[in-house]
Every structure is written in structure tokens, then in C-alpha cells.
Amino acid sequence: MPDNHPRRRPDLSIRVVDDEALVLDRAAGLIHQFNTTACFIWQRCDGQRTAHEIADDLARAFDIDADTAQDAVMTLVRRFTELGLLQD
């Protein structure tokens, strides 16, 4: 897993409701809805943690094995990047 520090774009509007997130991307005219796992990962994309640290947090919080957590974080960080939701 790369040791990048994923960081959310600061211009996005985010609302968390019942452990799920709605993310408004005004620039693209899109609203994204994240489930509990995606919300957990999204909230930790603050530029302070590496993807590996986020995976460790996920494994502990959801009581899952490290490989499953790493796969989830890599998949979602890649998807967040594809959607243009993370800073370069």
C-alpha cells in the first residue's frame, strides 16, 4: 500500500448522518453518498494519516483483518481520486 497522505478537497461540503456521508461537489455539480465504511475512510483522508494508518484504524474499528482493511482503503482512495474528491 502506498504511503501517501490522502487529503479531501477543502471546497467540498460534507454532512454526516447516522455514520453515512453526503458529499456535495459544487464544482462538478454532483452529490456523493458514502456508506459507513466509506464515511469512516473519508473522514480520515485529512492529509495527516497515511493510507496504511487509515487501514490500521479501519481494521481496529471494524474488527477485520489487515488485508481486508488495506484492500478497502486502497479501493476507496482510488475511487475518491477518480471522482476528483482528493487533492493532488
Secondary structure in CASP SS format (residue, H / E / C, confidence):
PFRMAT SS
TARGET T0000
AUTHOR 0000-0000-0000
METHOD secondary structure of the structure
MODEL  1
M C 1.00
P C 1.00
D C 1.00
N C 1.00
H C 1.00
P C 1.00
R E 1.00
R E 1.00
R C 1.00
P C 1.00
D C 1.00
L C 1.00
S E 1.00
I E 1.00
R E 1.00
V E 1.00
V E 1.00
D C 1.00
D C 1.00
E E 1.00
A E 1.00
L E 1.00
V E 1.00
L E 1.00
D E 1.00
R C 1.00
A C 1.00
A C 1.00
G C 1.00
L E 1.00
I E 1.00
H E 1.00
Q E 1.00
F E 1.00
N C 1.00
T H 1.00
T H 1.00
A H 1.00
C H 1.00
F H 1.00
I H 1.00
W H 1.00
Q H 1.00
R C 1.00
C C 1.00
D E 1.00
G C 1.00
Q C 1.00
R C 1.00
T C 1.00
A H 1.00
H H 1.00
E H 1.00
I H 1.00
A H 1.00
D H 1.00
D H 1.00
L H 1.00
A H 1.00
R H 1.00
A H 1.00
F H 1.00
D C 1.00
I C 1.00
D C 1.00
A H 1.00
D H 1.00
T H 1.00
A H 1.00
Q H 1.00
D H 1.00
A H 1.00
V H 1.00
M H 1.00
T H 1.00
L H 1.00
V H 1.00
R H 1.00
R H 1.00
F H 1.00
T H 1.00
E H 1.00
L C 1.00
G C 1.00
L C 1.00
L E 1.00
Q C 1.00
D C 1.00
END
